[in-house]
Amino acid sequence: MFETAIDSDQNLFFHQDKVKMNNSTVSFKGKNNCLILDEGAILDHSQIIFHGDNALVYIKKNA
């Protein structure tokens, strides 16, 4: 099941229930960006910052 968040600048953050975000942050400075974290993805001590507009990032779990 996907969880979805959208802010006032139309930035989207989709992630599966089983995503692990350990001590990690996601920040949107631009507009119309999209971050998708697939089931099983792990962000450990990570910082993702979107500085521009219209970007798409898709992170899958490691094999």
N, C-alpha and C positions, 0 to 999 in steps of 0.2 A: 504494500500500500504506500503510495506517495504522499508525503506531506508537502504542502505548497505555501510559500510566502511571497507576497508582492508588496513593493513599497510605492510611494507616491511618484517616483520617477520611472515606474514600470520595470523595475529590476525584479527578476524572478529567481527564486531559490527553491528547487525541487530536490527532495531527498527521500530515500526509502527509510522505513522504520528501523532497519538494522544497520544504519550508518553509525560509525563511531567517530565523534569529534572530541578528541582528548586535548584539552588546553589549546584549542584552535579558534580562530575568528574569521569571519567573512565580512568584508566591507565593500559597499558600492559607492563610488564617488561620481560615476557617470550615470547615463540613462540607457534604458532598453537592453540591459545585460541579462544573461541567463547562466546560472550555475546549476548543474545536475550532478548529484552524487548517487551512483548506482548502489544497489544492495550489496553489502559487504565491504564497501569502501571505508577506509580508515584514514582520518586526518589526525596526525599526532604532532603536537607542537607546531602547527602550521598557521600561516597567515595568508589569506587570499584577499587581494585588493584589486578591484576593477577601477582603474583610473580613467578609462575612455568610455566610449559609447558603443552599443550594438555588438558586444562580444558574447561568445558562447563557449563555455567550458564544461566538458563532460568528463567526470572522473569515475573510472570503473575500479572494481576491486582487483588486487594483484592476483595473478594465477599461482 
